[in-house]
Structures are given as C-alpha cells and as structure tokens.
C-alpha cells in the first residue's frame, strides 16, 4: 500500500478522485483496514473513525495541502466523497486568493 506523502506540484492537479484516494489511504492507516474496503459514500463514523483519527486527518491535510481546517470537518463532511469535494473547493479558493 502506497500512501502519498508530499503535495502535488500544483493545486490544479487535485480532483475529487485524487483526494478521495488520498483520504481513503489515510483513513485506512488510522483504522488499520485496507483502503479498498472503505467505501467513499459510507460515513466514516460507521467504520469507527473517532475524534483522535479525525484530528489526525486534519493535521495530515494541513501538512500535505497547507489547508487549516476545523477539527469538525470530518463530521461536517462525513464521507470520503463529501470531504474530497470540500477540499477541492477549498484548494481552488486558495489559488483564487493567491
């Protein structure tokens, strides 16, 4: 299993699909479950995502994508698809501000 560790060269490379894969890989590490067993449309809480893992996810997003998020983001956008969609919009907004 390969886990992306660095930021891609440009924000424009980010899509819901690439971010969904990145999130699934992170969640699989936290939950000690293969990424291909985590459906992108199932709420992460149903897999046992807890507040510690959600906070870790926010830290990883901040580190890899230079986005500071509220720790509640995993509950506000409870599925991989929803969170990836939100991140794409946030990343595009940061490009617009630059």
DAHUUR-V668525 format. One record per residue. RES is the residue in three letters. PSI is psi in degrees with one decimal (NA if undefined). OMEGA is omega in whole degrees, -180 to 180 (none if undefined). Layout:
res;psi;omega
RES;PSI;OMEGA
RES;PSI;OMEGA
//
This chain:
res;psi;omega
UNK;128.2;178
UNK;132.1;178
UNK;120.4;178
UNK;136.4;-179
UNK;-26.6;-177
UNK;166.2;178
UNK;138.0;173
UNK;162.5;-174
UNK;-39.9;-178
UNK;154.9;178
UNK;-31.2;-178
UNK;-19.2;179
UNK;-15.6;-177
UNK;131.4;174
UNK;167.9;176
UNK;-38.4;-179
UNK;-46.8;-178
UNK;-38.1;178
UNK;-34.2;176
UNK;-42.2;178
UNK;-43.7;179
UNK;-46.8;-180
UNK;-44.9;180
UNK;-40.5;178
UNK;-40.9;178
UNK;-47.8;-179
UNK;-38.3;-180
UNK;-34.4;177
UNK;-46.0;-178
UNK;-39.3;-175
UNK;-1.7;-179
UNK;52.1;-178
UNK;141.9;179
UNK;137.9;-178
UNK;-33.5;-179
UNK;-4.4;175
UNK;8.2;179
UNK;109.6;-179
UNK;137.8;-176
UNK;-9.3;-178
UNK;0.0;-180
UNK;132.6;178
UNK;134.2;-176
UNK;-29.1;178
UNK;-30.1;179
UNK;-21.3;176
UNK;-6.0;180
UNK;16.8;177
UNK;124.1;-180
UNK;-179.6;-176
UNK;-32.4;179
UNK;-45.2;179
UNK;-38.2;179
UNK;-40.2;178
UNK;-39.3;176
UNK;-40.7;178
UNK;-43.7;178
UNK;-40.9;178
UNK;-41.0;178
UNK;-39.4;178
UNK;-44.2;179
UNK;-44.1;-178
UNK;-46.3;-174
UNK;-28.0;-174
UNK;0.5;178
UNK;39.7;176
UNK;128.9;175
UNK;121.8;-176
UNK;155.1;172
UNK;144.2;180
UNK;-16.1;-180
UNK;1.6;-174
UNK;-35.0;-180
UNK;-22.4;178
UNK;-32.6;178
UNK;-33.2;179
UNK;81.6;-164
UNK;-9.8;179
UNK;163.5;178
UNK;-45.5;-180
UNK;-43.7;-180
UNK;-43.8;-180
UNK;-40.8;179
UNK;-42.3;177
UNK;-43.6;178
UNK;-44.8;-179
UNK;-39.4;177
UNK;-46.1;180
UNK;-41.9;179
UNK;-42.1;179
UNK;-40.2;178
UNK;-37.0;179
UNK;-35.5;180
UNK;-32.1;177
UNK;-40.3;179
UNK;-30.4;-180
UNK;-22.7;-175
UNK;NA;none
//
